[in-house]
């Protein structure tokens, strides 16, 4: 595996499994884009170990091998793997916080044994690694405005939380089929929802009320994340703004359908996706052009 082929493998994983964020990533300058693909490809690679319906091998051993490969690569060893060389190259190139990488892998390991979360605080503890850490790993790639690195970190965390909570609301039935419940158990009890209701064919009233409650939490995370857009350099803002609209649009679509998430997987209509992308394309093109001009003047 060459480094170039590793980046291409990550891009394909991103294109296949992360349609909304992949579309937003197309608004980044090309030199940033492949590094975002590398982070997403690595995250998806790990997620497939713990979540794939088709994997038949020992998931714990597979995740342990991945973790060992990451640690070896971070220590400077050569790693032979379809995805890790590109991911490790990105981590080294941008000084990605290695504790964030380990926090993410810790949450992936939790998925092998933890199937319920009693409270929202407990769920936030899991999402700190599975989602917030992805946001902060991506932050150096998106380039905070000089002097704003620390201020931009919390909005980046909130972006990851908003996206993952949206996924949890959309994927209730799929997660239930895997034997997992990501909605806090205390919230299920509060609204009179039994775990078996999450595997029903239709969404009942109690579950709709519960999902509406969790959706308000997601909206709060989106609002906190939006504050960070202006803390990024101009060439990254269209991508993050579009991602907020695309993922936020999925949440809005869930609400528009009355929280019917069990009968079908909610998706943002193609024409709305295209409209969001087009709206940000002109700004992205102008920002990338200005960035290239500055680089030429400084060279």
Phi and psi in degrees as a GROMACS rama.xvg file:
@    title "Ramachandran Plot"
@    xaxis  label "Phi"
@    yaxis  label "Psi"
@TYPE xy
-88.7324  164.169  UNK-2
-61.416  -40.0734  UNK-3
-62.2059  -43.7451  UNK-4
-68.2273  -31.0071  UNK-5
-64.5386  -43.7518  UNK-6
-63.3854  -38.4191  UNK-7
-66.86  -37.9501  UNK-8
-61.5251  -42.9236  UNK-9
-63.7987  -40.4007  UNK-10
-61.4086  -41.5045  UNK-11
-66.8872  -38.9072  UNK-12
-61.6301  -42.7861  UNK-13
-63.1658  -45.7367  UNK-14
-63.7791  -35.5368  UNK-15
-78.2829  -41.408  UNK-16
-107.632  -16.2797  UNK-17
-121.72  58.3855  UNK-18
-56.5452  -44.781  UNK-19
-67.4696  -49.6694  UNK-20
-70.8688  -31.5109  UNK-21
-62.3683  -42.6185  UNK-22
-61.3813  -44.6352  UNK-23
-62.76  -36.8281  UNK-24
-63.5235  -25.1719  UNK-25
-65.3364  -12.4041  UNK-26
-86.3543  -5.23823  UNK-27
-82.9054  154.052  UNK-28
-56.4282  146.428  UNK-29
-54.992  -36.4994  UNK-30
-68.7662  -24.1849  UNK-31
-85.1216  -30.375  UNK-32
-59.187  -45.7218  UNK-33
-65.836  -28.2575  UNK-34
-72.8381  -36.447  UNK-35
-65.2347  -40.0596  UNK-36
-58.4552  -39.1566  UNK-37
-64.2494  -42.8791  UNK-38
-65.7759  -44.3798  UNK-39
-65.9308  -41.6605  UNK-40
-59.9421  -42.6207  UNK-41
-63.0171  -46.2047  UNK-42
-61.4261  -41.8216  UNK-43
-69.1641  -37.3124  UNK-44
-57.2526  -47.0501  UNK-45
-68.1198  -41.2678  UNK-46
-62.5878  -36.1316  UNK-47
-64.9075  -31.5558  UNK-48
-62.4687  -42.0384  UNK-49
-92.698  -17.8415  UNK-50
-116.061  -19.1189  UNK-51
-59.0478  132.994  UNK-52
-72.6377  -20.8566  UNK-53
-98.6952  -13.7854  UNK-54
-68.7383  131.879  UNK-55
-114.837  -9.13752  UNK-56
-81.4621  -172.845  UNK-57
-78.0276  107.583  UNK-58
-66.0648  -39.3429  UNK-59
-61.6657  -45.1234  UNK-60
-64.809  -40.1086  UNK-61
-63.8935  -41.9909  UNK-62
-69.1581  -37.1601  UNK-63
-61.7307  -40.4425  UNK-64
-64.8668  -40.3419  UNK-65
-62.4949  -46.8703  UNK-66
-60.783  -43.0642  UNK-67
-62.4413  -38.7204  UNK-68
-64.7406  -39.6223  UNK-69
-62.9808  -49.1438  UNK-70
-62.2662  -41.0041  UNK-71
-63.3413  -43.2623  UNK-72
-65.5445  -39.4333  UNK-73
-65.8124  -23.7914  UNK-74
-87.6341  -1.86268  UNK-75
103.684  -1.42835  UNK-76
-74.8152  152.014  UNK-77
-76.7807  132.976  UNK-78
-118.569  126.034  UNK-79
-99.4577  109.299  UNK-80
-164.697  150.76  UNK-81
-66.9383  -26.1802  UNK-82
-119.966  -38.1562  UNK-83
-58.505  -40.0897  UNK-84
-56.9048  -41.9042  UNK-85
-66.7724  -43.7574  UNK-86
-61.2891  -48.3686  UNK-87
-65.2908  -35.8527  UNK-88
-62.5537  -40.7239  UNK-89
-66.4026  -43.6341  UNK-90
-58.3396  -45.9344  UNK-91
-69.6085  -39.3184  UNK-92
-65.7908  -33.2616  UNK-93
-112.025  4.70593  UNK-94
62.668  37.7512  UNK-95
-59.3209  136.242  UNK-96
-61.7887  117.844  UNK-97
-70.0066  -25.4424  UNK-98
-65.8744  -32.8291  UNK-99
-65.2199  -39.3173  UNK-100
-61.4385  -45.8871  UNK-101
-68.342  -35.1464  UNK-102
-63.0626  -40.5413  UNK-103
-62.184  -47.0654  UNK-104
-65.7148  -31.8582  UNK-105
-63.2989  -41.8152  UNK-106
-68.3101  -35.6298  UNK-107
-63.0818  -38.3426  UNK-108
-66.6543  -35.2197  UNK-109
-61.0061  -33.8362  UNK-110
-63.0607  -17.8803  UNK-111
-80.45  -14.7158  UNK-112
-134.849  -25.5797  UNK-113
-100.027  123.527  UNK-114
-118.551  -3.71101  UNK-115
-142.488  151.791  UNK-116
-129.426  124.276  UNK-117
-68.9426  -41.9704  UNK-118
-131.185  169.2  UNK-119
-67.4685  -33.8382  UNK-120
-61.5765  -39.3665  UNK-121
-62.7574  -42.9709  UNK-122
-64.4386  -39.8295  UNK-123
-61.5117  -34.1248  UNK-124
-62.0953  -41.1406  UNK-125
-67.1338  -46.3453  UNK-126
-68.4146  -19.4309  UNK-127
-56.2957  -35.6019  UNK-128
-93.3311  -41.7251  UNK-129
-76.9364  -21.3932  UNK-130
-132.099  -54.6373  UNK-131
-60.2276  -38.5741  UNK-132
-65.538  -31.5975  UNK-133
-64.8932  -41.1484  UNK-134
-60.4541  -44.7641  UNK-135
-76.0876  -27.1515  UNK-136
-66.6745  -34.9121  UNK-137
-76.4219  -24.7458  UNK-138
-53.8422  -47.4779  UNK-139
-61.0266  -30.8979  UNK-140
-68.0808  -35.4298  UNK-141
-82.7535  -12.0696  UNK-142
64.1874  93.2147  UNK-143
-63.275  152.457  UNK-144
-58.4873  136.918  UNK-145
-50.9392  130.573  UNK-146
93.175  -9.84691  UNK-147
-109.236  12.1014  UNK-148
-58.0913  -46.4997  UNK-149
-71.3168  -40.6924  UNK-150
-62.7884  -31.8388  UNK-151
-78.6812  -14.1936  UNK-152
-67.4908  -43.9202  UNK-153
-67.0052  -45.0622  UNK-154
-57.5832  -34.7017  UNK-155
-64.8103  -40.2053  UNK-156
-61.4629  -45.2974  UNK-157
-63.9483  -32.9639  UNK-158
-61.5205  -45.7196  UNK-159
-62.5784  -41.8769  UNK-160
-63.57  -42.6179  UNK-161
-62.18  -45.4828  UNK-162
-64.1341  -44.2261  UNK-163
-71.1076  -38.0269  UNK-164
-65.1424  -35.7533  UNK-165
-59.8477  -44.1459  UNK-166
-59.8222  -42.5858  UNK-167
-61.4231  -38.8888  UNK-168
-69.704  -40.431  UNK-169
-70.7399  -35.052  UNK-170
-104.937  26.4618  UNK-171
-52.1832  -49.5891  UNK-172
-66.8967  -42.1304  UNK-173
-64.7037  -42.9628  UNK-174
-64.774  -40.1651  UNK-175
-60.9873  -37.7537  UNK-176
-64.6745  -26.2429  UNK-177
-85.1905  -1.84772  UNK-178
86.3557  17.235  UNK-179
-117.93  147.681  UNK-180
-129.938  115.623  UNK-181
-97.8045  -6.77663  UNK-182
-80.3459  131.582  UNK-183
-56.7677  136.264  UNK-184
-63.1389  -33.5599  UNK-185
-66.3219  -28.6155  UNK-186
-75.379  -38.1844  UNK-187
-57.4833  -46.085  UNK-188
-64.2727  -39.7758  UNK-189
-60.0062  -36.9052  UNK-190
-100.277  4.18019  UNK-191
72.4817  32.9735  UNK-192
-100.365  127.157  UNK-193
-91.9135  148.405  UNK-194
-52.0445  -36.5325  UNK-195
-68.0551  -19.6058  UNK-196
-64.4791  -24.0957  UNK-197
-73.6506  -13.6259  UNK-198
-107.142  11.7691  UNK-199
-72.5708  169.705  UNK-200
-79.6213  -27.5641  UNK-201
-130.855  155.831  UNK-202
-87.0973  117.214  UNK-203
-78.3815  170.606  UNK-204
-60.7547  -44.554  UNK-205
-61.0052  -41.9036  UNK-206
-68.0083  -37.7338  UNK-207
-59.7657  -42.9057  UNK-208
-64.3612  -39.8061  UNK-209
-62.5542  -45.5566  UNK-210
-64.3031  -36.5194  UNK-211
-63.7814  -38.5121  UNK-212
-63.0836  -46.2149  UNK-213
-68.9978  -31.4905  UNK-214
-62.7561  -35.1327  UNK-215
-65.0305  -35.2816  UNK-216
-64.0075  -42.0414  UNK-217
-62.2644  -42.5817  UNK-218
-58.7626  -39.0497  UNK-219
-62.7729  -39.2961  UNK-220
-66.1394  -39.6758  UNK-221
-62.2877  -42.5244  UNK-222
-63.2692  -41.4855  UNK-223
-66.9169  -35.5334  UNK-224
-69.4796  -37.5429  UNK-225
-61.1198  -27.1511  UNK-226
-63.9454  -19.1478  UNK-227
-88.2466  -8.87964  UNK-228
-60.3091  -45.5183  UNK-229
-72.6967  -7.27381  UNK-230
-87.8356  -1.1909  UNK-231
-101.205  158.002  UNK-232
-64.353  157.453  UNK-233
-58.499  -34.8523  UNK-234
-72.1051  -13.4267  UNK-235
-99.872  -17.3202  UNK-236
-63.7812  -42.4537  UNK-237
-60.2613  -38.8234  UNK-238
-61.4102  -50.3295  UNK-239
-69.0112  -39.0871  UNK-240
-61.8938  -43.3434  UNK-241
-65.4543  -40.3047  UNK-242
-61.7552  -41.1636  UNK-243
-60.712  -42.1932  UNK-244
-70.8165  -39.2763  UNK-245
-67.8426  -50.0397  UNK-246
-71.5502  -39.6901  UNK-247
-61.7436  -31.2568  UNK-248
-66.2654  -34.1617  UNK-249
-63.5583  -43.2969  UNK-250
-62.1164  -43.0754  UNK-251
-63.0852  -37.753  UNK-252
-67.0353  -38.1349  UNK-253
-59.0867  -44.2842  UNK-254
-66.0468  -41.7105  UNK-255
-61.5344  -33.1061  UNK-256
-86.1716  11.7413  UNK-257
68.7952  27.7914  UNK-258
64.0013  27.6281  UNK-259
-80.519  93.2176  UNK-260
-113.393  -4.88551  UNK-261
-89.624  -32.9703  UNK-262
-75.599  -30.9167  UNK-263
-155.577  157.245  UNK-264
-81.6393  124.139  UNK-265
-76.4599  130.931  UNK-266
-130.218  153.584  UNK-267
-77.7288  127.639  UNK-268
-54.7435  146.142  UNK-269
-56.6822  -41.1145  UNK-270
-66.8076  -30.0612  UNK-271
-74.2189  -37.9712  UNK-272
-60.5577  -46.2771  UNK-273
-63.1731  -39.3705  UNK-274
-65.2345  -41.5384  UNK-275
-64.1669  -45.7621  UNK-276
-61.1246  -46.7925  UNK-277
-63.3877  -37.983  UNK-278
-61.6271  -31.8512  UNK-279
-98.2538  -7.3289  UNK-280
-66.4295  -42.9768  UNK-281
-61.9794  -44.569  UNK-282
-62.9892  -41.8819  UNK-283
-63.9528  -42.2943  UNK-284
-63.5089  -44.1363  UNK-285
-64.9518  -41.0677  UNK-286
-66.2564  -41.0588  UNK-287
-65.525  -38.6662  UNK-288
-63.5798  -43.9831  UNK-289
-64.0503  -38.8528  UNK-290
-64.4501  -42.3903  UNK-291
-62.7978  -39.4722  UNK-292
-63.9439  -41.8146  UNK-293
-62.4249  -41.3981  UNK-294
-62.7479  -40.1053  UNK-295
-64.1465  -43.292  UNK-296
-66.7505  -30.4551  UNK-297
-85.7809  -14.8922  UNK-298
